[in-house]
Every structure is written in structure tokens, then in C-alpha cells.
Amino acid sequence: MIALLVFRRFVDMSPTNLLGFTQQELADFAENLGESRYRGKQLFQWLYAKGATSFAAMTDFSKDLRERLTAEYAIDFPTLEMSHRSHQDGTTKFLLALVDGAKIETVLIPPRIAFQNGSASAEEEQRRLTVCISTQVGCPLDCKFCATASMGYIRNLTVGEIVGQVLRAQKTTEKNITNVVFMGMGEPLMNYDNVMKAADIMITGIGIAARRITVSTAGWADRIKQMADEQRKVKLAISLHSANEETRTKLMPIAKRYGLQELISAIEYYYDKTGKRVTYEYIFFEGVNDSSKDVGQFVALARRVPCKINVIPYHSIDFVAPTGLSADLRPSKRMEEIVEELRTHNLTVFVRGSAGEDIDAACGQLAVTMEQKKPTRRHGTLQPHRRTVDRIAL
């Protein structure tokens, strides 16, 4: 709780950050300044379409307006502290510092490496440039295969911090980012309002098509239904990993709160309301969820609504010194065999690549280490970075 209180106090004392405002909000903001609402539209374009980092760059504003904005308001991008580029595949992992000193990781994934199977290597795949973004500092869900669990939970990210990851990553490459996946640190649907607002800004401001934005959830059933009711255009992925209640609960404690039946009911509701198929994300672990019985249960579940399946290789999280089940998990030797078996049931199956595994940037490997957690000086103040709660009650 200390870190959250520090964050709130720091935000209260800081200039208002306009990064994260929608076009409507910026139009209202401009009007309150005594400017035309059109100025708000221009500001929206400067922030998101052009990625402006200062008001001084906004040359179609009067000098007086630019000076007033500079004196009283801020454009706070996450600060790039460190980047690592994979020598194997070109994936880049960014360590970003936020205004209160908290730190997160974001990953830029180049084309041609997102998937292993040939059908995903079509011309469109070659043009992709994907950014994997975080939605929380840490995560409370304690999934046993995910390094982020080692951080505990600190706080939700703001809209500006979420959008800012995309804008910051874009500044490191001349190619346009085409795809966004909410698959970094944190559970996106536990930060629902900020995530959806950020996604809307990416669509209307940055110009990323809704069909190229994917929100992945560990199974927050109530929010899945809310996405359906609100007719959200972004794609939905479910981090599933087992169709057996007992096994899934061991791997993902969220299953204590939202059991498989409640989760599948929410997915069926989502499909009925939107007509959009979901993606199931699945890691097969040796001796845990890779038996013939396990696969049969998954096939039965996957047939309940139209879906596609992303099989994800397991990536070691030994670098965070896991304990218990997390320390014992190993990739299934049967993965390729299981993939072929799933396809015999006329299921659409893709095998994800291991982009960035050599720099601990692959799926499940994002975590800020104790060394990286050292406080960062922003706006002249050294801000502490402490854990608030270790786990959420499920």
C-alpha cells in the first residue's frame, strides 16, 4: 500500500500529464483554457499521430499557448532506461521507468518470428511489427509459469503509461508498429477502464486497427462479459493452459475465483454477443497437462465455441529463482505431437515462436529484477519503489 500512496501523492503534486487524454477530453481541455475545441483535436494529433514529446514542438500553436502548456502541463512518456536486443531474432526488450520510479518491461517483436508454422509466414506476417505491452507494475495472479509473479503487485498503469509504451517503442524504429498485444506484465482486465481507454486511443490516435490489437486475460470472466456488452472491437485471447479444473488451479490460482465453467460460460456469452472467435493460449508442461486425457479435455472445450489456438513453448523463468511448482515445470516433449493431434480434430492451431528468449523477453519471462528496481530520479525527486501486496485474494 505504501507504493500506491506514494504514487498518488506524487501524481497530485505533479503537473497534469496530457498523455492518456482522449480527443473528446482534449477538446474539453482546450475549451477550458479559452481556446477553440479544434485546438484539442490538434493536440490529440500531436500527442498520438506525431508522438510529440514537448509542447514546444507544436508549431501550429501560438507561442503564448505553447509557453502556458509548458509551464502548467506535462507530456510524460515512460523513460527508456535500458534496452536489450536479441542477437538471434532482433527482438528488443525495453526497461521503462515511470514518473514515480516504478519500472516495467515492454517488448518489440520484429516480423517473421512470431509463429513457427508456415501458414503464419504469409506476406502479411512479414510486414508485422508487434509491441507487447504491460498493464500493471507486477501482477497479483501468481501464475506458476510466469516470471512477473515474482514481483508481486504494485499498482495499475495509467492510460498514459500504457499508450506511452507504444509511442516509446515506435521512436526506436523507422517501421510503423502494426500490432499491439496486451500480454506483458500484469492482468489487463484487472485494469479494465485504463486498458480499454488506451486501446481506443491506439485506434483513433495512433492509427492501429482494432483487429490488430489483442487483449489477453488469465480468465477475468466478469470483464470478458463486459467486453461483449460494450462490443469492444479488439481481439480477445484467453490464457488457458488446462481444461482440467484441478490442474488449472495449480497452474493459475485465478481458477479459484473463476472456475472453468464460469470462464467458459463467459466465453460463450462473448461469442454469442460479438460473433468473434477467441484465441486460447496454451503451454504444455511435461507430466502436468500433456497426457492424452488432458488433450481430450481440451479438444472438448475448444469445440464449444469457434476459436483458434496458440500453442506457446515454455520459456524458463529460472532467472527469478522460482520455488515450488514453478521450479519444477518443464516443457512437454510431446508438444509437436499434441499440435498435430489437435489439428486432426479440425482445430486451427498456431505454434508461437520463442522471440527474445535469449534476452528473457519471451512469453512469460517479463520481470523487473531487484537491481532494476532501484529508485529512479524523475522531476527532481527520488521516488521509492516498493511492493504493496504480494498476491490478490482469489
HELIX and SHEET records of a PDB file:
HELIX    1   1 ILE A    2  MET A   13  1                                  12    
HELIX    2   2 GLN A   23  ASN A   32  1                                  10    
HELIX    3   3 ARG A   37  PHE A   44  1                                   8    
HELIX    4   4 GLN A   45  ALA A   49  3                                   5    
HELIX    5   5 PHE A   55  ALA A   57  5                                   3    
HELIX    6   6 LYS A   63  GLU A   72  1                                  10    
HELIX    7   7 GLY A  118  ALA A  120  5                                   3    
HELIX    8   8 GLU A  123  GLN A  126  1                                   4    
HELIX    9   9 ALA A  147  MET A  151  5                                   5    
HELIX   10  10 VAL A  159  GLN A  170  1                                  12    
HELIX   11  11 PRO A  188  ASN A  191  5                                   4    
HELIX   12  12 TYR A  192  ILE A  201  1                                  10    
HELIX   13  13 MET A  202  ILE A  206  3                                   5    
HELIX   14  14 ALA A  210  ARG A  212  5                                   3    
HELIX   15  15 ALA A  221  ASP A  229  1                                   9    
HELIX   16  16 GLU A  245  LEU A  251  1                                   7    
HELIX   17  17 PRO A  253  LYS A  256  5                                   4    
HELIX   18  18 LEU A  260  THR A  274  1                                  15    
HELIX   19  19 SER A  292  ALA A  302  1                                  11    
HELIX   20  20 ASP A  318  VAL A  320  5                                   3    
HELIX   21  21 LEU A  325  ASP A  328  1                                   4    
HELIX   22  22 MET A  335  THR A  344  1                                  10    
HELIX   23  23 GLU A  357  ILE A  359  5                                   3    
SHEET    1   A 2 THR A  16  ASN A  17  0                                        
SHEET    2   A 2 TYR A  73  ALA A  74  1                                        
SHEET    1   B10 THR A  79  ARG A  85  0                                        
SHEET    2   B10 THR A  92  ALA A  97 -1                                        
SHEET    3   B10 LYS A 103  ILE A 109 -1                                        
SHEET    4   B10 THR A 130  CYS A 132 -1                                        
SHEET    5   B10 ASN A 179  PHE A 182  1                                        
SHEET    6   B10 ILE A 213  THR A 217  1                                        
SHEET    7   B10 LYS A 235  SER A 239  1                                        
SHEET    8   B10 VAL A 278  TYR A 282  1                                        
SHEET    9   B10 CYS A 307  VAL A 311  1                                        
SHEET   10   B10 THR A 348  VAL A 351  1                                        
SHEET    1   C 2 GLN A 136  GLY A 138  0                                        
SHEET    2   C 2 TYR A 153  ASN A 156 -1                                        
SHEET    1   D 2 ARG A 377  ARG A 378  0                                        
SHEET    2   D 2 THR A 381  LEU A 382 -1                                        
END                                                                             
